[in-house]
Amino acid sequence: MDSEETKITVNVIERAAVDFREETIYFLMTARFYDGDSSNNRYCRADDNSGNMANNDPSWRGDFKGLIEKLDYIKALGFSAIWITPPVLNRSDYDFHGYHAWDMTKIDPRLESAGATYQDLINAAHAKGIKIIQDIVLNHSCRFGLKNFFVPKYWGDRDNQYWGTSNKINYYDEYNPNFEYNGLDVEPNSGKSWYNGDLWQKEKPTLSWNPDLSDWGVQKGFDNNGRAYYRCQWPDLRLFDPEKFHTEWLKNWEDETCQTGTIHEDCIDLNTESAVVQKYLIDAYTKYIDMGVDAFRIDTVKHVSRNTFNRRFIPAFKEAGGEDFYMFGEVCTRVNEVWNKGVAPLSTPFYTWKERSTYSDDDTTAAHEAYDYEQKQGTGNQPTSDNHALKGNEYHKPDYSKASGMSVIDFPMHWNFSDAGSAYNQRGNDIYYNDATWNVVYVDSHDYGPNTESRYAGGTSAWAENMTYMWTFRGIPCIYYGSEIEFQAGCPTDKGSSAPLSSTGRAYYGDNIEGSVQVSDFGEWSNATGAMATTLEKPLAKHLSHLNKIRHEIPALQKGQYSNEGCSGGMSFKRRFTDNSTDSFVLVSLSGDATFSGLPGGTYTDVVTGDSKTISDGGSITASCSGQGNARIYVLSTAKTPAPRKISGNSPYLK
C-alpha cells in the first residue's frame, strides 16, 4: 500500500444533536479483534522476544476490514457504539495498540485495506446505526517524536558491538534516503517494516536550544541484558525541543510533575501548554471529527492540566463537533477512594468541572497556578452537584453552567468493581462529578481489572450481575472485547513484550467470531454460523443482547437521575428522565427482593416478566427477585411515555 492510500479524506458531515447516554459501548483493540486482510499483518521489532513470532501471531493482526466484517456481530450483541484504540500511524518496538503515535494526521496503513479505509469503517458503522468512538492521545507522542513536527536524532553507531550489525538486535539500520517509514512497507535493505535508519546518527548535532551534549556517545553503563548503553542514545530527553516537548522525566505519579514529565520512555511528553503543540493536536484531531467520528475517548488525561483542557482542547473539539460532541477522559486513579491519595487536581471527578479562578494568560504559568490553587483548596473544598439525583420522585433540569464539557471513565467505580455490590456502594461519591450520569462505566479494560492488572475473573454469575448493574444504574455501560465469553479471564491485561500476546488480555479474538450472522435490529439476530454461533449462544452474550434491548426501550435507564429514597433492598433504586416529549420512570431491583414506597400512582410493568401492578399516589410496590444477575424493572406508564410490555430476550439470568 503506498502512502497515498493512507491520506485522510475529510468527509465533513452535518451533525444532529446526540445524547451519548443513549448508547452502550463495545471497546476493542482493532489490531487484536479480527483479521480481515492478512496482507497488512506485521510483526513489531519486539515480537521475537515476546514469543509472538514463535506463535505465528503478528501483533498487528486485526484491521478495519475485519472490523467491518464483524459489525453485525457487535450489533447482534446490542451495542450501538464501538470504541477503537488509536488508529493513527504508530512507531515503536511494540506499537500495535496505537498509543505510540508517530503521525497523528495519518491513519496507520496496517489497519487499512482497499475498500476498508478508516472512512469506509466510519461509513459502514453509520449505515448500521453504530457510532465510532476514536481513542486519542494528547499527552504524548512515541519515542521518536512526531513526523513533520519534531524528530530527534539519537546517537547510534552501526559498528557498535552491543547494538549494531555484529549483534542480533542490529538496531541501527542503514539510512535509505529513498524510503519513508509508514509501518507497512518493508525497507528493502534491512528487510524490516520497523526500519529506523532515519532516526540515528553518529555525529553530534547542533541544536537551537543549546543543550550540553559534551557526553555525546559516551558509554554510560550496562543494562539488565549486559549491553553497554550510551549518553544521547534513546531516550535522552535533552534531544527534544522544549517548545514542543517537556524535557523532564515524571518524578511522582501523584504530584504536579506527572503533568510535566514523560511517563514512559515510549511516551515522550508533549508540551501541551505550548501554542504550537496545541495547534498540531487540534488540527490533527478535528479532521477526524470532520470525517464523522462520533466521540473521543481521551487517553492519559490526568497527565495534562485541566486548565489546558478547559482553555484549549475542549472548546476546539466542541467547535468542530458541536456542543453535543461527547468526550470522556481516562483519569487513571488506581485507588479505592474517589479523591486520588488526597490530591484533588489529580482525581477523576475533578476534570468534569470548569475552572473556578482566573489565571495568567500564559498557559504554562496558568497550568501551575491552577494546580497550586486547587491543591490548596484540598478535597474538602471541591464543588458538588445534584445533577445525578432525583428530588423525591421528580426529575429536575441539570445545571451544566459549571461543567467542563468532558466526561470521564468512572475509575473509582472500576477499581471497586470486584462485584456489583462494591461498585454500587461508590454512589455516595456521585456528588463530586458535575453529572455522574455521563460517566463511562466498565469492569475491566486493556490496562486493568478491578484493583488488579488482570482481566476480571469473578465468575459467570458475578459477571452477569455486574452487567445488569451497569445497564440499569447511572452511567454509560462499556464492555471490553471478549467479556461476553469471559475471554482470557484472570490473564494479565498487558505484559508488554515480556510475554506472548496469546497469554494476556490482549490475545487475538478472531477465532471466536469466525462465521456470520443476520441482524434485524440491535440485539435481534438469527442464522448465525460457525464459531460466531457458539459465541452468541454463550450465557453472557445472550444476557448482554437482552440488557441492551431493555436499556434501549427505557429512557430513564439511559439518562435518568436516580434515588434510593423509599427503596428497600440490597441494590434497589428508582430513576426518572423528563423532557418535552418524554417522561420515563422506572424502579429497579437487582439480584434480590425490594419494596418501593411513596410512588407516583399508575400502572407499572416489569419488562423482565411482564408482571403489571396498579397503585394510587403514595402507594408501594414489592418486587420479587431471586438469582444473581436477575432484575425486576418496573416501568410506569405515563402520558408522554407509555410503558413497554415484557421485552423479549434469551438471557439465562433475566427471568
N, C-alpha and C positions, 0 to 999 in steps of 0.2 A: 504494500500500500504506500503510495507516495504522499508527500506532505500536503498536497493539495486536498486530499480526501479528508484530512483531519482539521481543516479550517472550519471555523464556526460559521454556519449560515444563520443569520439572525432572522427570525420569523416573528415580527412584532405582532402581538395579539391584543385584542380588546378584552379586558378582564371584568367579569361580573363580581359583585360583592360576594365574598365567601366567608363563612364562619367555619374555621377548621375543626372546631369541636364536633362537627357532624361526621368527621372521618374516623376511621381506625387505620392503624399504620402497621405495615409489614416491613421490617428492616432487614436488609440483606447486604452481604458483601458481593458486589457484582462479579468479581473475579473468582468467587468460590461457589456461585449459585448454580448456573447451568451453562454448559459449553455448547453453544450453537455453531461455532466455527473454529475448528481445530487449527486452521491456518494462522490464527493470531495468538495461539498459545505461546507463551515464552517463559523460560526459566529466568530467575534472577541470579546474580553472582553468588548469593548465599544459599541457593538451593542445593548445592552439592553438600555443603557442611550440614545443612538441616536434615538431609535424608530425603528430600522431595524428589531429587533425580532418581535415587535408587527405587523409589516407589512409583516412578513414571507418573508423577503428579506435578505438572508445572504450576507454580504459584499463580501465574497469570493463566487462568483456565476458562472461567466463565466470561461471558461477554453480553453485549446488548442484543445480539441475535438470539442468544439463548434466553435472555430475559423476555424478549418479545414473544418467543415461542411459548413461554410459560406464564404469560399474563392471565390466561384463563384459569390456571391452577390457583393463582393468588385470588382471583375473583371468585372461584369456587369456594375458597375458604371464607369469603365475605369481606375481604379487605378492600378499602376504597382509596388507599394512598400507599405508595411504596417509597421508603427512604433508602436511597442508594448511597454507598460510600463515595468519596470524592472522585469524579470521573476525569479530572484534569490530568495533563501529562505529568508523570512522576519520574523521579530519578534517584535511586539509591541502590544499595546492595540487596534490599528486600522491600520493594515498594508496591507490591500487589494490592495492598489495602487502600492506597490512594492518598495517604496523609503525608507524603513527601513530595510536594509539588515542585516541579521544575519550570512549568509554564502554565500559569493559571488561565491564560487566554486560549488554550488549545485543549481539545479532548484527546485523551490517550488512545492512540490507534490500536493498542492491544485490546481495547473494548469494542472497536467498531469493525464493521464489515460492509461490503457493498449491499445497499438496501437496508442496512441496520446501523445507521449513524445515530448519534445522540438525538438529533432532531427526529429521526424516524422512531426512536423509542418514545419520546415525548408524545408524538402524534399518535402512535399506536395505543399508548396508555389512555390518552384522552378519548380516543374513539371508543374505548370500553368503559368510559366513565371513571377511570382511575387517575389519581393525581400523582405527580412526581415531586418528591422532596429531595433536593440536592444538598448533600453534605458539603459544606465549605469550610476552609481554613483561613482565618485572618491573622492568626498569631505567628505563624512560622512558614518558612519555605523548607526545601530539602537541604542536605549538607553542602550542596554546590551552589546555593543561591537561587536566583531566578533568571532564566534566559531572557535576553533583551531588557533586563532591568539592572542586575548586577551579578557578575560571576567572578569569584576569586580564582586566582591561580595558586594552588598549593605547591609546596616543594615536592619534587619527585626525582628519582634517578633510576633509569631503566637498567642500569648495571648494578643496582644495589642487591646484595645477596639475600636480603630478607624480603624484599617487595618487588624486585624486578624480574627480568627474564630468566634468571637462574633459579627462581623459586616457583613452586607450584601455583601460588596465587597470581603471579605475573600481573601485578596490579597496574603498572604503568604502561598502558597501551601506547603504541606509536601513533603520533599525531597524523591524521589523514585530513588535509585541508579540503578534500572533496566530499567529505562525509559529515552529515549533521545528525546527531542523535535524535531519535524520536521514539525510542523504546521498542519499536517493532523491527525496523530494518537491521540487518546484520552487517556490521562493518567488515569488509572483505579481507583485510589484512589480519585482523585479530580473530575473526570468526565469531565475534560477540555482538549481541544486541545491547549489552550493558557497557559498551565501549566508553572509555574515559580519557582518550588521548588528548582531548582539548581542555582538560581540567588541571593539568600539572605542568610545571616547568622546573628546570634545574637552576636557571639564573634568577638571582634576586630581583624582584620587581621594584619599580619606583611608584609609590602610592601617594595620592594628593593629600591624604590626612597625616602623612609622615609618621607612621608607627616605627618603633625601634625594631628593625629586622636584622640587627647585627649578628643574631644567632641563627640566621637562615641556614637550614640544613645541618645544624649541629646535632649530634646524637644526644638524646635526652635520657634514654634508659631502655628497659626491655619490658614488653607487655607480657600478659599471662601465658602467651603461646611461645615465649622465648625469642620473639622478634624484636630487634632494635627499632626504636622509633625516634623521630627527629623533630626538632623545632621547625615550625611553619609547615609541617606535614598536617594533612587533615586531622582534626578540625580546629585549626588555630583561628580564634575569633579576631585576632589583630588584622587579619587579611580582609575583613569585611568593612565596607564603607559605613561609618557611624551615622551618616544621614539616613541610611536605608535599613540598617540592622542595629539592634542592641548588641554591644560587643562585650558583654559580661556573661558569665555563667550564672544560672539560678543558684542562689545560696540557701534559700529556705522555701519550702513549698507553701509555708503558711505565713509569709510576710510579704511586704511590697516588692521584694526582689523577684518574686515569682512572676511579676508583670513586666520586668525589665531585663530578665536574664533568660538565656537559652536553656530549655528544659531537657534537651537530649541532643546528642551530637548529630543526629539525623534531622533535627528540627530547629534550624537556626532562626533565632527570634527576630522577627521583623520589627522595625521601629514604627509601631502603629501610631505614634503621636506625630510622625513626620508627614507633612502635606504631600510629599512626592510618593510615599508609601500608600497613603490613603487614596490618592488618585489612581494608582495602579490597581489596588484592590477593588475599588468601587467600579472603575471602568471594566475590569475583568468580569466581575460577577453580575453586574446589571445586564450584560449581554445574555446571560443565561435566563434571567427573568424575561427578557425580550423574546427568547426562544420559546417560552411557555412554561418554564419551571414554576411550580405552584407554591413552593415554600422552601425555606432554607433551614437546615439543621446546622448550627454553627459550633465548630469544634473549639476546644480549649478556651472557652470564654473567660474563665477565671484568670487567665494569663494576660488579659487585656483590660485596661482601665474601663470601668463603667462609664466614666465621663467621656471617654473617646467613643464608646458605642452611642451614647446619648447625643453627642455633638455631631458625629460624622456618619457612622455606618448605618444606624437605624433610620435616620431621616433620608439618606441616599437610597436605601433599598425600598423604603416606603414610597418615595417619589417615583421610583421605577415601576414598582409593582402595585401601587395603590395602598391606601390606608389599611386595607384588609389583608395585605400580604403578610403571611404568617411566618414568623421566625421563632425558633426555640433553640436555646443555647445549652451546651454542656458545661455546667459549673461543677467540676469534679471535686466533690467534697466527700471523701471516704471516711465519714464519721457517722455515728448513730444519731447525733443531735442535729437540730436544724441550723444552729449557729456553729460554723466550722471552727472548732477549737477556740471559740470566743472571739473570732475575728470577723466582724460584721461585713467589711467590704470584700471578703473572700468567701462569702456564703451564698448559697443557692438563691434564696428569696431576694437578696439584695439587688440582683440585676433586673428585676421586674419593675423597678421604680425609676422615676426621673431623678435628676439632681435636685437637691433642696438648698443649695447655697450657690453663690456666684464666685467664679474662679478666674484666674488670669486668662487673657486672650491667647496666650501661647499654650498649645496643647500639652507639651511636655511638662511645663510648670503646673498647669491645671491638673494633670493626672496625679501628680504628687500632692497638690493641695487637696484634691477631692479625697484621696485615700486617707490623708492625715486627718482631715475634718471628720470623716465617718468613723475612723478608728477611735478618735477621741469621744465621739458620741456613744460608742460602745453598742452592745447588743440590746441594752435596756432602753435606748432612745432611738429605735428604728420605727419607721411608720408602720401602721397596721391598717387592715381593711376588713370590711364585712361583705365584700363583693361576692363571696362564695356562699353566703349564709342566707337561708330563708329567715324571714321575720314572721314567726308563728307559722302560718301556712301560706304566707303571701310572698311572692317574688317581688323584689324591688329593683329598680333600674340601677345597674352598677355605675360607680363613679370612676371613670378612667382618666380623669384630669391629671393624675399623678403617675400614670402608667408609663413605663419606658417605651412600650411598643414591642418589646421582645419577651417571649415566654421562656420557660426553662424545662429541662428534664428534671423530674422530681427526684433528685439524688437522695435526699433524706429518706423518702419512702422506699426507693430502690434499695438502699443499703439496709433497710429494716425488713425486707421482703422475704425473710426466712419462711414466713407463712402469711396468709391473708390477714389473720388477726393482728399480727405485729404491724403490718403495713397500715391497717385500719386505725391502729392506735396513734398514728402520726397526725391524725386530722386536726389535733389541737394546735398544730403549727401553721394551719392554713391562714391564720390572721396575718402572717408576716409576708405573704405573697400579695401582690396587688390584686390578683384574682386567680386563685388556685384551680379554678375550673378549666384554665387554659394550660395547665401543666401537662407535659407528656409523661406518662406513667409506664414503666416497664419493670420486669423482674430481673432479667439479665441482658447482656449485650456482648459486643465484640471485645470488650475490655474486662468486665467484671460480672460476677453474680452477687447476690446479696451478702455483703460483708465478707466477700471471698473473691478469689481470682479464678474461679471455676464456674462452669455452666451449672444452672440450677439442677439439683438432684434430690428434690424433696419427695418425689414420687408422683404417680399419675393423678391420684385423687387430690393431692395438695396442689398440683398444677391446675387442675380443673377449678378448684376453689379460688386460686389466685386469679384465674381468667374471669370467673364470674364476678369477682370483686371489681376488677379493673373495668369490666364492661358495664357495670351498673353504678359504681361510685364516681365521684368527680374526676375530671381529667380526660385526656385523650389516650386511649389504650394503645400500646405498641408491643409487638411480639418480634423477637429476633429469629431469623430464619431457622427452621427445623424444630422449634419448640413444640410445634403441632404434633411431633412424633417423639419428643424428648431426645432429639438428636444430640449426640455427644454429651449426654448428661453426666456431670461430675468431672468432665475433662477440663484441663486448664484452658482458659479462654484464649490465651496467647503466650506462646513460649518463644516468640521471635524466631531466630534461625537456629535455636538450640535443640529443636525437635521437629520432626516432620509434621506438616500441617494436618495430616490424617489422624494424629493423636491429640488434636486440640479442638477447641470450639470453632475454629476456622476451617474445618475439614470441608472437602468438596461435597455438595449436597445433591448433585445432578442425578446420581444413581437412584435416588428415591423418587424422582419425578419423571423418569422415562415413561413415555406414553402420552396419551391425550385425554381430553375431557370436553364435553359440551356444556356450556354455561348459558343459562337463560336469564339470570339476574345474580346479584350478589348473594352468595350462599346457596344458590339453586343450580344444581348440576346433575348431569346424567351421562351414561355411556362412557365412563372412564375406562381406560385400558392400561395394561402393563403395570409397572411399579407404581405409577400415579394412582391407579385404582386402589391398590393396597394402602398407600399413604392416606388417601382421602377417607378411607374407612377406619383409620385409627381413631380411638376414642376422643383424643383431644382435638383432632382435626374436625370431627363431627361436632364436638362441643363448640368450637370456635365459629363454625358456619352458623350454628343455631344462635349463638350470642350475637353475632353480627347482624343477623336478621332482626332480632329483638331490638337491639340498640337503634337500628336504622328506622324503626317504626315509632319510636317514642322520643320526642324532642327533649323531655325532661331528663332522660338518661344521657343525652348528648351535652346539653347546655344548662341544665338546671342547677340552681342553688340548692343547698341541702340543709337539713336539720335533723337532730336526734331527739328533739323535744317531743314528748309523748310517745316515744318509740321504746318498747322494752324488748330485749332480745340481744344476743351476743353481737351480731353485726346486723343492725337494722336502722333504716333511715328513710326519710321522705325527701323528694326532690320536686321542684317546680320550675318551669320556664314559661314566661308570658311575654308576648309582644302583640303587635296589632292584629295578627292573624292566628296566633297560637295561644292556647292555654293548656299546658300539659302538666299533669300532677300524678306522681307515682309513689307507691310505697314498696320498699324492698326489704326482704328478709333473706339472709344468706345462711345456708347450712344449719338452720335451726328455726324453731318456732319464734314468733314475735307477736306482740299486740300493739296496735297503733290507736291512740285515743285522741280526742279533741279534733276530729277531722271535719273537713267540709262535707256537707251532705251530698248524696248522689249515688250512682251505681259504679262500682269498682269491679274490674275484670282482671283476673290473673292470667297473663298472657302465656304462662307455662302450662297451666292445667285447664284453663277455660272457666274456672270457678267464678261465679258472679255474686256480689254482695251489694245490697242497697241499704244505705243508712241515712239518718237525718243529721242535720247540722250538729256538730259536737259529739257525734257518735264514735264508735270504735270498731275496729276490725281485727280479728285474730287470724294470723296466717300460720297454717300447719305445714312445717317443712322439715324434712329429715334427709340426711345424706350429705357428705362433704361435696361441695360444688353445686349442690341444688339451690334453688331460689324460688321465692314467691314474689311476683312482680305485679302488684295490683295497680291498674291504671284507672283513674277517674275519667268518666265520660263527661266532657264539658261542651258547652255550646260551640266553642271555636274548634275543639279538638276531640272528636268522639274517640272513645277507647277502642283499640283493635280487639278482635276476638282472640282466641288462642292462636298463637303464632307457631305454625308447624315447624318441626325440626327433628333431627335424629340424634340429639345428644344423649349419651347414656347417663348423664348427670342431671339434666333438667327434666324432671318427671314428677 
